[in-house]
């Protein structure tokens, strides 16, 4: 099941990314999914679903947005490594 939303944007929004309205919407979905993943609200697979991309493409997008694919803090990672 899908839900359709209508969002009103100023005409200048599309020129900001130098793109078409459809491409702008896709980029907005991707940016939202990346941010929600970054702050730990959703998983990688859910983020890829929201962005309507494959998980592999979502991982590539994380790199493009300079977001780590790992949802752990450096301290949590250090603690995990010290247990090993």
Secondary structure, DSSP 8 states (H G I E B T S, - for coil): ----------THHHHHTT--HHHHHHHHHHHHHHHHHHTTSS-HHHHHHHHTS-HHHHHHHHHHTT--S--S-HHHHHHHHHH-
